[in-house]
Amino acid sequence: MRIVVAGSSGFIGSSLVPHLRAAGHDVQRLVRRPARSAEEITWDPSTGTLDAGALSGADAVVNLAGVNVGDRRLTAARKREVLSSRLQTTELLARTLAADAGPQVLLQASGIGAYGDRGEELLDERAALGSTYFAGVVRDWEAATAPAEAAGVRVAHLRTSIVLDAHGGALARLLPLVRLGLGGRLGSGRQFWSWITLHDQVRAIEHLLTTPVSGPVNMLAGATRNAEVVAELAAAVHRPAVLPVPAWALRLVLGDFSSEVLGSVRAVPDALQGSGFHADHTDIATAVAWVTREHPHHGR
């Protein structure tokens, strides 16, 4: 397949692109500077600039673009940036595909934060969206693909959970603390974290390129209480996990992002499993063993 990827230099994209190329796909990256080779396509979401002709021979677009929500405090200005960076890229791609640019498949990044803090409730793709800031972002983000869907493009919304990898995402900050013996449950530790390893995340995206699934897709392999995740990490690196981080401290340090760490999202991957995808890491012990074992990471 010929696949165009937006957000290719991010945490997931930098592993997805080499994975797809290794599988024999022809991958082009959308870049916000002059293209340096035939493997790059220039675009500028801030001005709505994208040459539809550049997409004409492609089979699918994977949009992972959007500023990182967890790397700095969510001030009012940062919140606007988080939303606008997602809407600009998604709206531009949706409009371009709706204008019959060629690709009939759009795999669109989204987030498991769609559901908000739901305690013990099992959340499949039919569950109502939540009322948190991030749920609101997801609501607008997913709605931005409407032009492409109306034009008959198959759109799947990748509601990505906590992606486990030693080199990025939540564990890039948590694992070093655990290795120092400073790790412990976050808040009560009873909240469910929905998770998937980076290995399975890129495999699932590749799977969805050719599987007729549309609408929201919960991208996870399991949902495990936070205290158990931390305990497995600590055991894997032979350190105690005895220093809990109180909820108030997390709220002080992380602001609104604390809701993503302290909130409980017990999602189930109904659409993914129903489409025939099988994760390689399906329990937290296996996932943590993979994360803490040295493995190559593309793009870092």
GUMI-358694 format. One line per 5 residues: number of its first residue (from 1); their letters; for each residue x, y, z of N, C-alpha, C. Coordinates in steps of 0.2 Angstrom, whole numbers, plus 5000, padded with zeros to 4 digits. Atoms other than C-alpha are relative to their C-alpha. Last residue first. Layout:
BEGIN
NUM> A> X,Y,Z,X,Y,Z,X,Y,Z; ...
This chain:
BEGIN
300> RGHHP> 4997,4997,4994,5076,5039,5094,5007,5000,5000; 5001,4992,5000,5067,5037,5078,5002,5003,5006; 4999,4996,5006,5065,5018,5080,4999,5007,5001; 5006,4995,5001,5066,5010,5096,5002,5004,4995; 4999,4994,5004,5076,4994,5098,4994,5004,4999
295> HERTV> 5002,5001,5007,5073,4983,5113,5001,5006,4996; 4997,4996,5005,5081,4982,5130,4997,4998,4993; 4995,5004,5003,5069,4972,5142,5003,5005,4994; 4994,5000,4996,5059,4984,5153,5006,4996,4997; 4998,4993,4999,5045,4987,5141,5007,5001,5003
290> WAVAT> 4998,4998,5007,5044,4969,5135,5003,5007,5001; 4994,5003,5002,5043,4963,5153,5003,5002,4993; 4994,4997,4996,5031,4976,5157,5006,4997,4999; 4999,4994,5003,5019,4970,5143,5006,5004,5004; 4997,5001,5006,5020,4952,5149,5002,5007,4996
285> AIDTH> 4993,5003,4998,5017,4957,5167,5004,4999,4993; 4995,4994,4998,5003,4969,5161,5006,4997,5002; 5000,4999,4992,4993,4955,5152,5006,5005,5002; 5007,4999,4998,4989,4955,5133,4999,5000,5008; 4999,4999,4993,5006,4958,5125,4993,5002,5003
280> DAHFG> 4994,5004,4998,5006,4951,5107,5000,5000,5008; 4994,4997,4998,4989,4959,5103,5005,4994,5003; 4998,5003,4993,4976,4950,5093,5007,5003,5002; 4993,4998,4998,4967,4959,5079,5001,4996,5007; 4995,5005,5001,4952,4950,5071,5007,5002,5002
275> SGQLA> 4997,4999,5007,4941,4965,5068,5005,4994,4999; 5006,5002,5005,4930,4960,5083,5003,5000,4993; 5001,5007,4999,4946,4962,5094,4995,4997,4995; 4993,5002,5002,4949,4980,5088,5000,4992,5000; 4999,4999,5007,4931,4985,5089,5006,4996,4997
270> DPVAR> 5005,5004,5004,4928,4977,5106,5001,5001,4993; 4999,4999,5007,4944,4984,5114,4996,4996,4995; 4999,5007,5003,4938,4986,5132,5000,5001,4992; 5002,5001,5007,4940,5002,5142,5001,4993,4998; 4999,5007,5000,4942,5004,5161,4997,4998,4993
265> VSGLV> 5003,5002,5006,4946,5022,5162,5001,4993,4998; 5000,5007,5002,4949,5028,5179,4996,4999,4994; 5006,5002,5002,4955,5046,5182,5000,4993,4998; 5004,5003,4994,4971,5049,5192,4993,4998,4998; 4996,5005,4996,4983,5050,5177,4996,4997,5006
260> ESSFD> 4998,5006,5004,4972,5058,5164,5004,4995,5004; 5006,5004,5001,4964,5070,5177,5001,4993,4996; 5001,5005,4995,4981,5075,5182,4994,4996,4999; 4998,5007,5002,4983,5083,5165,4999,4995,5005; 5005,5004,5004,4972,5097,5171,5002,4994,4998
255> GLVLR> 5006,4996,5002,4986,5103,5183,4994,4996,4997; 5002,5001,5007,5001,5092,5182,4994,5004,4998; 4995,5000,5005,5011,5098,5197,4998,4999,4993; 4996,4994,5000,4998,5103,5209,5005,5001,4995; 5005,4994,5003,4985,5090,5203,5005,5007,5001
250> LAWAP> 5000,5000,5007,4999,5077,5206,4996,5006,4997; 4993,4998,5003,5003,5083,5223,5000,5000,4992; 5000,4993,5000,4984,5083,5228,5007,5002,4997; 5003,4997,5005,4983,5065,5222,5001,5008,5000; 5007,4998,4999,4996,5059,5233,4997,5004,4995
245> VPLVA> 5001,4993,5001,5011,5050,5226,4993,5002,5001; 5006,4998,5004,5014,5033,5234,5000,5008,4999; 5001,4993,4999,5032,5029,5239,4994,5003,4996; 5003,4999,4993,5033,5010,5242,4998,5008,5001; 5004,4995,5002,5037,5003,5225,4996,5002,5006
240> PRHVA> 5007,5000,4997,5052,4993,5229,4996,5005,4997; 5000,4994,4995,5065,4990,5216,4994,5000,5004; 4997,5002,4993,5070,4974,5206,5001,5006,5005; 4993,4997,4999,5068,4982,5189,5003,4999,5007; 4995,5001,5006,5054,4970,5184,5007,5003,5000
235> AALEA> 4998,5007,4999,5046,4970,5202,5005,4999,4994; 4995,5001,4995,5045,4989,5201,5003,4993,5001; 4994,4997,5002,5036,4989,5184,5006,5000,5005; 4997,5004,5005,5024,4976,5190,5007,5003,4997; 4997,5005,4996,5020,4986,5206,5004,4995,4995
230> VVEAN> 4994,4997,4997,5018,5002,5196,5003,4994,5003; 4995,4998,5006,5005,4993,5184,5007,5002,5003; 4997,5006,5003,4997,4985,5199,5005,5001,4995; 4995,5003,4995,4995,5001,5208,5003,4994,4998; 4994,4997,5000,4987,5009,5192,5005,4997,5005
225> RTAGA> 4999,4995,4995,4974,4996,5191,5007,5003,5000; 4997,5002,4994,4974,4987,5174,5000,5006,5006; 5001,4994,4995,4965,4989,5158,5002,4997,5007; 5003,5002,4993,4971,4978,5144,4999,5006,5004; 5000,5008,5000,4976,4977,5125,4998,4998,5007
220> LMNVP> 4997,5002,4994,4971,4995,5120,5000,4992,5000; 4994,5003,5002,4966,5005,5105,5004,4998,5007; 4996,5000,4993,4948,5008,5108,5006,4996,4999; 4997,5007,4998,4941,5010,5090,5005,5001,5006; 4995,5000,4994,4929,5024,5086,5003,4993,5001
215> GSVPT> 5002,4998,4993,4921,5024,5069,5005,4999,5005; 5001,4993,5000,4925,5013,5054,4997,5002,5007; 5003,4998,4994,4932,4995,5053,5000,5008,4999; 5006,4995,5001,4934,4987,5036,4997,5002,5006; 5005,5003,4997,4952,4980,5039,4994,5004,5000
210> TLLHE> 5003,5004,5005,4966,4985,5027,4993,4996,5003; 5000,4997,5007,4973,5000,5036,4996,4996,4995; 5006,4996,5002,4967,4994,5053,5000,5003,4993; 5006,5004,5001,4980,4980,5054,4994,5004,4998; 4999,5004,5006,4994,4992,5052,4994,4996,4998
205> IARVQ> 5001,4995,5005,4987,5003,5066,5001,4997,4993; 5008,4999,5000,4985,4988,5077,4999,5005,4994; 5002,5005,5003,5004,4983,5074,4992,5001,4998; 4999,5000,5007,5009,5000,5078,4998,4994,4996; 5003,4994,5003,5000,5000,5094,5001,5000,4993
200> DHLTI> 5007,5002,5002,5005,4982,5098,4997,5006,4997; 4999,5006,5005,5024,4986,5098,4993,4999,4998; 4999,4996,5007,5020,5003,5107,5001,4995,4995; 4992,4999,5001,5013,4992,5121,5000,5004,4993; 4998,5004,5005,4994,4995,5125,5008,5001,4999
195> WSWFQ> 4993,5000,5003,4986,5002,5140,5001,4996,4994; 5001,5004,5006,4969,5007,5149,5007,5001,4996; 4996,4997,5006,4974,5013,5166,4999,4995,4995; 4998,5005,5006,4961,5008,5179,5003,5005,4995; 5003,4998,5007,4960,5019,5195,5003,4995,4995
190> RGSGL> 5005,5004,5002,4964,5010,5212,4997,5001,4993; 4997,5006,5003,4981,5017,5214,4994,4996,4998; 5002,5006,4996,4973,5029,5227,5003,4994,4997; 5006,4999,4997,4984,5044,5220,4998,4993,5004; 5002,4993,5001,4998,5037,5209,4993,5001,5003
185> RGGLG> 5006,4999,5003,5005,5021,5216,4999,5007,4999; 5006,5002,4995,5023,5021,5220,4994,5001,4996; 5007,5001,5003,5040,5024,5211,4995,4997,5005; 5005,4995,4998,5055,5031,5220,4993,5000,4997; 5003,5002,4994,5066,5016,5220,4995,5005,5002
180> LRVLP> 4996,4997,4995,5078,5024,5207,4997,4998,5007; 4993,5003,4999,5072,5012,5194,5004,5003,5005; 5000,5007,4997,5054,5017,5198,5007,4997,5000; 5001,5000,4993,5058,5035,5195,5000,4993,5004; 4994,4998,4997,5066,5031,5178,4999,5001,5008
175> LLRAL> 4995,5006,4999,5051,5021,5174,5006,5003,5003; 5001,5004,4994,5038,5035,5177,5005,4995,5001; 4998,4997,4994,5045,5048,5165,4999,4996,5006; 4994,4997,5001,5047,5038,5149,5002,5004,5006; 4994,5004,4996,5033,5027,5156,5007,5004,4999
170> AGGHA> 5001,5000,4993,5019,5040,5151,5006,4997,5004; 5006,5000,4997,5024,5042,5133,5001,5000,5008; 5005,4994,5002,5041,5039,5126,4994,4999,5004; 4997,4995,5003,5057,5028,5127,4996,5006,4999; 4995,4997,4996,5053,5014,5139,5002,5007,4998
165> DLVIS> 4993,5001,5003,5037,5010,5130,5005,5004,5005; 4994,5002,4996,5019,5008,5135,5006,4999,4996; 4995,5004,5004,5006,5018,5126,5006,4998,5004; 4993,4999,4998,4992,5024,5138,5005,4995,4996; 5000,5001,4993,4976,5022,5127,5007,5002,5003
160> TRLHA> 4994,5003,4997,4973,5028,5110,5001,5000,5007; 5000,4997,4994,4956,5031,5103,5005,4996,5004; 4996,5004,4996,4960,5028,5085,5001,5003,5007; 4997,4996,4995,4946,5035,5076,5003,4996,5005; 4999,5003,4993,4943,5025,5060,5003,5005,5005
155> VRVGA> 4996,4997,4995,4937,5034,5044,5000,4996,5007; 5000,5004,4994,4932,5025,5028,5004,5003,5006; 4994,5002,4998,4930,5039,5015,4999,4996,5007; 5000,5007,5001,4912,5040,5008,5007,4997,5002; 4998,5001,5007,4912,5059,5005,5001,4992,4999
150> AEAPA> 5005,4998,5004,4902,5062,5021,5001,4998,4993; 5005,5005,4999,4915,5053,5031,4994,5001,4995; 4997,5006,5003,4929,5064,5024,4994,4995,5000; 5000,4999,5007,4918,5080,5028,5003,4993,4996; 5006,5001,5004,4915,5073,5045,5000,5001,4993
145> TAAEW> 4999,5005,5005,4933,5071,5051,4994,5000,4995; 4997,4997,5005,4932,5086,5062,5001,4996,4994; 5005,4997,5004,4919,5078,5073,5003,5003,4994; 5003,5006,5004,4933,5066,5080,4995,5003,4995; 4995,5003,5004,4943,5081,5086,4997,4995,4995
140> DRVVG> 4999,4995,5005,4928,5091,5093,5005,4997,4995; 5006,4999,5003,4923,5076,5104,5000,5005,4994; 5001,5006,5004,4941,5071,5108,4993,5001,4996; 4995,5000,5006,4945,5089,5114,4998,4994,4995; 5002,4995,5004,4929,5088,5125,5004,5001,4994
135> AFYTS> 5005,5003,5004,4934,5072,5132,4997,5005,4995; 4998,5004,5006,4950,5080,5136,4995,4996,4996; 4997,4996,5005,4943,5094,5146,5002,4996,4994; 4994,4997,4998,4932,5082,5156,5002,5004,4994; 5001,4992,5000,4913,5079,5152,5007,5003,5002
130> GLAAR> 5000,4997,4993,4914,5060,5147,4999,5008,4999; 4993,4997,4999,4909,5052,5130,4999,5004,5007; 5000,4992,5001,4895,5040,5130,5006,5003,5002; 5001,4997,4993,4899,5021,5129,5000,5008,4998; 5006,4997,4999,4897,5013,5112,4998,5005,5006
125> EDLLE> 5001,4995,5004,4915,5010,5109,4993,5004,5000; 4999,5002,5007,4916,4999,5124,4999,5006,4996; 5002,4995,5005,4918,5006,5142,5002,4997,4993; 4997,5003,5006,4917,4994,5157,4998,5004,4994; 5004,5001,5006,4912,5005,5172,5004,4997,4994
120> EGRDG> 5000,5007,5002,4923,5003,5187,4997,4998,4994; 5000,5005,4995,4927,5021,5189,5001,4993,4998; 5006,5004,5000,4922,5032,5174,5000,4994,5005; 4999,5004,4994,4934,5047,5174,4994,4996,5001; 5000,4997,4994,4932,5054,5156,5002,4995,5006
115> YAGIG> 5005,5003,4995,4927,5043,5142,5000,5004,5006; 5006,4999,5003,4936,5052,5127,4994,4999,5006; 5002,4995,4996,4952,5051,5137,4993,5002,4998; 5005,5004,4995,4954,5035,5127,4997,5005,5005; 4998,5002,4993,4961,5047,5114,4995,4997,5004
110> SAQLL> 5005,4998,4995,4960,5051,5095,5003,4998,5007; 4998,5000,4993,4972,5049,5080,4994,5003,5004; 5000,4993,4997,4963,5047,5063,5002,4999,5008; 5000,5002,4993,4965,5032,5052,5002,5006,5004; 4996,4995,4996,4959,5039,5035,5000,4997,5007
105> VQPGA> 4999,5002,4993,4955,5027,5021,5003,5005,5004; 5007,5001,4997,4948,5031,5004,5000,4997,5007; 5001,5005,4994,4964,5039,4998,4993,4999,5002; 4998,5006,5001,4962,5048,4981,4999,4995,5006; 4992,4999,5001,4961,5067,4983,5002,4993,4998
100> DAALT> 4998,5005,5004,4942,5066,4980,5007,5000,4998; 5000,4997,5007,4938,5083,4987,5003,4995,4995; 5007,4999,5003,4932,5074,5003,5000,5003,4993; 5003,5007,5002,4950,5068,5005,4993,5001,4998; 4996,5002,5006,4957,5086,5005,4997,4994,4998
95> RALLE> 5002,4996,5006,4943,5092,5017,5003,4998,4994; 5007,5002,5002,4946,5078,5029,4998,5004,4994; 5000,5007,5003,4965,5081,5029,4993,4998,4998; 4997,4999,5006,4963,5100,5032,5000,4993,4996; 5005,4997,5004,4950,5097,5046,5003,5001,4993
90> TTQLR> 5006,5005,5002,4961,5084,5054,4996,5004,4995; 4998,5006,5004,4977,5095,5054,4994,4996,4998; 4997,4998,5007,4969,5111,5059,5002,4994,4996; 5005,4999,5004,4958,5102,5073,5003,5003,4993; 5004,5006,5002,4972,5094,5081,4995,5001,4995
85> SSLVE> 4995,5004,5003,4984,5108,5083,4997,4994,4997; 4999,4998,5007,4969,5119,5087,5005,4996,4996; 5006,5001,5004,4964,5109,5102,5001,5002,4993; 5002,5007,5001,4981,5107,5110,4995,4999,4995; 4996,5003,5005,4985,5125,5106,4999,4993,4999
80> RKRAA> 5002,4998,5007,4970,5131,5114,5004,4997,4995; 5006,5004,5001,4974,5121,5130,4997,5002,4993; 4998,5007,5003,4991,5128,5129,4994,4996,4999; 4997,4999,5006,4985,5146,5130,5002,4993,4997; 5005,4999,5005,4973,5142,5144,5003,5000,4993
75> TLRRD> 5002,4993,4999,4988,5134,5154,4994,5001,4995; 5005,4998,5005,4990,5115,5152,4997,5007,5002; 5006,4998,4997,5007,5113,5160,4994,5003,4996; 4999,4994,4997,5020,5105,5149,4993,5002,5003; 4993,4998,4999,5024,5088,5142,5001,5007,5003
70> GVNVG> 4998,5002,4993,5007,5079,5144,5007,5003,5001; 5005,4997,4995,4996,5086,5130,5004,4999,5007; 5000,5005,4994,5009,5083,5116,4996,5004,5006; 4995,4999,4995,5005,5094,5101,4999,4995,5006; 5003,4996,4994,4994,5086,5087,5006,5001,5005
65> ALNVV> 4998,4993,4998,4997,5075,5072,4997,5003,5006; 4998,5000,4993,4994,5056,5071,5002,5007,5003; 4998,4994,4997,4985,5056,5055,5001,5000,5007; 5000,5001,4993,4986,5040,5045,5002,5007,5003; 4997,4995,4996,4981,5042,5027,5000,4998,5007
60> ADAGS> 5002,4998,4993,4977,5028,5015,5004,5005,5003; 5006,5005,4998,4978,5021,4997,4997,5002,5007; 5000,5004,4994,4989,5035,4990,4994,4996,5002; 4999,5008,5001,4990,5039,4972,5001,4996,5006; 5004,5003,5005,4981,5056,4973,5002,4993,4999
55> LAGAD> 5003,5006,4997,4989,5062,4989,4996,4995,4995; 4995,5004,4997,5001,5074,4981,4998,4994,5003; 4996,5004,5005,4988,5080,4969,5005,4996,5003; 5004,5006,5001,4978,5087,4984,5003,4995,4995; 5001,5002,5007,4992,5099,4987,4996,4994,5000
50> LTGTS> 4999,5007,5002,4990,5104,5005,4998,4999,4993; 4996,5001,5006,4990,5122,5013,5002,4992,4999; 5005,5004,5004,4976,5126,5026,5004,4998,4993; 5002,4996,5006,4987,5140,5032,4995,4996,4996; 5002,4993,4997,4990,5133,5050,4997,5005,4994
45> PDWTI> 5006,5000,4997,4990,5115,5042,4997,5007,5003; 5000,4995,4994,5005,5119,5032,4993,5000,5002; 5007,4997,4999,5009,5104,5020,5001,5006,5006; 5000,4994,4996,5025,5097,5011,4992,5002,5001; 5005,4996,5003,5025,5079,5006,4999,5006,5004
40> EEASR> 5003,4995,4996,5040,5068,5009,4995,5004,4996; 5003,5003,4994,5046,5051,5003,4997,5005,5004; 5007,5002,5002,5049,5059,4986,4996,4996,5005; 4999,5006,5004,5064,5068,4994,4992,4998,4998; 4993,5001,5002,5068,5084,5003,5001,4994,4996
35> APRRV> 4998,5007,5000,5051,5091,5005,5007,4999,4997; 4999,5002,5007,5051,5110,5009,5002,4992,5000; 4994,4997,5003,5045,5112,5027,5001,4997,4993; 5002,4993,5000,5030,5107,5038,5006,5004,4997; 4996,4996,4996,5031,5088,5034,4999,5008,4999
30> LRQVD> 5002,4993,5001,5019,5075,5028,5004,5004,5005; 5001,4996,4994,5028,5058,5027,4998,5007,4999; 4999,4993,5001,5026,5046,5013,4999,5004,5006; 5003,4995,4995,5026,5027,5016,5003,5007,4998; 4997,4993,5003,5027,5014,5002,4997,5005,5005
25> HGAAR> 5004,4994,5002,5023,4998,5012,5004,5006,4997; 5000,5000,5007,5034,4982,5012,4996,5006,4997; 5005,5004,5002,5032,4977,5030,4999,5000,4993; 4997,5007,5000,5049,4985,5034,4995,4995,4998; 4996,5001,5005,5041,5001,5028,5003,4993,5000
20> LHPVL> 5004,5001,5006,5026,5000,5039,5005,4999,4994; 5004,5006,5000,5037,4997,5054,4996,4998,4994; 4995,5005,5002,5049,5011,5049,4997,4993,5001; 4997,4999,5006,5034,5023,5049,5005,4995,4998; 5005,5002,5005,5025,5017,5064,5003,5000,4993
15> SSGIF> 4999,5007,5000,5040,5019,5076,4995,4997,4995; 4993,5002,5002,5043,5037,5073,5001,4993,5001; 4998,4999,5007,5024,5040,5072,5007,4997,4998; 5003,5006,5004,5020,5033,5089,5002,5000,4993; 4999,5007,4996,5031,5045,5099,4998,4994,4996
10> GSSGA> 5002,5001,4993,5031,5059,5086,5001,4994,5003; 4994,4999,4996,5041,5062,5070,4998,4999,5007; 4996,5006,5001,5027,5054,5058,5006,5001,5005; 4997,5001,4993,5014,5067,5064,5005,4994,5000; 4999,4993,4997,5005,5065,5047,5002,4999,5007
5> VVIRM> 5000,5000,4992,5008,5048,5038,5001,5008,5002; 4997,4993,4999,5004,5045,5019,4999,5001,5008; 5003,4997,4994,5002,5027,5015,5003,5006,5001; 4997,4994,4999,5005,5018,4998,4996,5004,5006; 5004,4994,5000,5000,5000,5000,5004,5006,5000
